[in-house]
Amino acid sequence: MYLRSQDRFEELVRLKGMSQRTLADRAHVTQAFISLVAHGRRGVRPETAWRIASALGVLTDELFTKCLPDSVIGNSATRSPNANSAIRSQPSGESCVPNNLDGGNSLAC
């Protein structure tokens, strides 16, 4: 799962008066992990997404999505060279990426 919006995440942390360290302690992860998630460099498992969202007092779906946000897909460092033809936009502004589990023949969100 990936952050829907880095800005919204930062806003919630600020509104709750938390530091990344405090959030990490409450979500039982490291501050470095929170930093990676906050900057869109790392996805999280559903259980971890729930712990982070709960620590911020919001629903998991408000913060996270199963699809990679366009801002991550647009970064050439996170995209395979042949992924361009298989990426399709979703109405929510998110995109699906090739699912490499079946040889890259399908899209996964």
C-alpha positions in Angstrom: 0.0 0.0 0.0 1.2 3.5 -0.7 0.3 7.0 0.6 -2.5 8.7 -1.4 -1.0 12.1 -0.7 2.3 13.1 0.9 0.9 16.5 1.7 -2.1 15.1 3.5 0.1 12.8 5.5 2.4 15.6 6.6 -0.7 17.8 7.4 -2.1 15.0 9.7 1.2 14.5 11.5 1.4 18.3 12.0 -2.2 18.6 13.1 -1.8 15.8 15.7 1.3 17.6 17.0 3.5 14.6 16.4 7.0 14.2 15.1 7.9 11.3 12.8 9.6 9.7 15.8 6.4 9.9 17.9 4.3 8.5 15.0 6.8 5.7 14.5 6.8 4.8 18.2 3.0 4.7 18.2 2.9 2.6 15.0 5.6 0.3 16.2 8.0 1.1 13.3 11.2 3.1 13.0 11.4 6.8 12.3 13.5 6.0 9.2 10.6 3.8 7.9 8.1 6.6 8.4 10.4 9.0 6.5 10.6 6.6 3.6 6.8 6.2 3.5 6.3 10.0 3.9 8.5 10.6 0.9 6.9 8.0 -1.3 10.0 5.8 -1.4 8.4 2.8 0.4 5.1 1.0 0.4 3.7 -0.6 3.5 1.8 -3.9 4.3 -1.9 -3.5 5.2 -1.2 -4.2 8.9 1.4 -1.5 9.0 -0.9 1.0 7.1 -3.6 0.3 9.7 -1.1 1.0 12.6 0.1 4.3 11.1 -3.5 5.4 10.2 -4.7 4.4 13.7 -1.9 6.4 15.3 -3.0 9.4 13.4 -6.7 8.8 14.2 -7.9 8.2 10.6 -9.1 5.3 8.5 -6.5 3.4 6.5 -8.3 4.2 3.2 -8.0 7.9 3.9 -4.2 7.7 3.9 -3.3 4.7 1.8 -4.1 3.1 -1.6 -3.2 -0.2 -3.1 -2.1 1.4 -6.4 1.0 3.4 -6.9 0.2 7.2 -7.0 1.0 8.9 -10.3 3.8 10.9 -8.6 5.6 7.6 -7.9 5.0 6.1 -11.3 6.1 9.2 -13.0 9.5 8.8 -11.3 11.7 6.9 -13.8 13.7 5.4 -11.0 10.7 3.5 -9.8 9.5 2.3 -13.2 10.7 -0.5 -15.4 11.6 0.6 -19.0 8.8 -1.5 -20.5 6.1 -0.3 -18.0 5.0 2.7 -20.1 2.7 0.8 -22.4 1.0 -1.2 -19.5 0.3 1.7 -17.1 -3.3 3.0 -17.2 -4.7 5.9 -15.3 -7.6 5.4 -12.8 -10.3 8.1 -12.2 -8.9 8.7 -8.7 -5.6 9.9 -10.1 -3.8 6.6 -9.3 -2.4 4.1 -11.7 -2.0 0.4 -12.0 1.3 -1.1 -12.8 2.3 -4.4 -14.4 1.9 -7.4 -12.2 5.2 -9.3 -12.5 3.9 -12.3 -10.7 2.4 -13.7 -13.9 5.2 -12.5 -16.2 3.9 -9.0 -16.5 0.8 -9.8 -18.5 -1.7 -8.2 -16.2 -2.1 -5.0 -14.2 -2.4 -4.9 -10.4 -3.5 -2.1 -8.1 
